[in-house]
Amino acid sequence: MISNETGYTKYDIYNAMNLLIKYKLIKVHNVSRWDRFLSEKQIPDKQVLEIQLLSISDDNKIGTFNSELFQYYLDIGLNIKHFMIHKLLLKDNKLTIEDIAGKTGLDGDAVFKHIRQMNRKYVLYSEYVRGSKYSNYKFKHRLLKSVRNTEQFMDKYKEATDINIARWDRKKIMNNDST
């Protein structure tokens, strides 16, 4: 049925499902071992699959999934954790590191490291903005929202992102020299 509705071959669907399972976006309940499911490399025509979409938000809603952008993330060396951060920042670009860590289940240091990696790959620009009287500075994030806009995003934010990267590299060198 999926093949008839989408026009994709059974093998394309099988490969896409394996990728979605690998990145923990779906779970197939009635097929536990795909190697047994594929007898002699033949995918059955009339297999009904129980597929569960795994939620990645608190309100059990998964926004639109930009598979082209997700593939771009994979192609440039980023992974599903980076994409989860991307999805959260799409909803609210002013989230703190602690907010992101709480929603993703990652450690705060890991979130900060992932955000820096996303800046280095030019899919995210983290802008320093003046904070409240309780904190000096905080970040406001600008995201690459479509692969088609990569050039415009680079034109707009590359120079500022390079300044941030240089600042982070200087801090890293200074911290390493003092230890």
Disulfide bonds with the S-S distance in Angstrom:
none
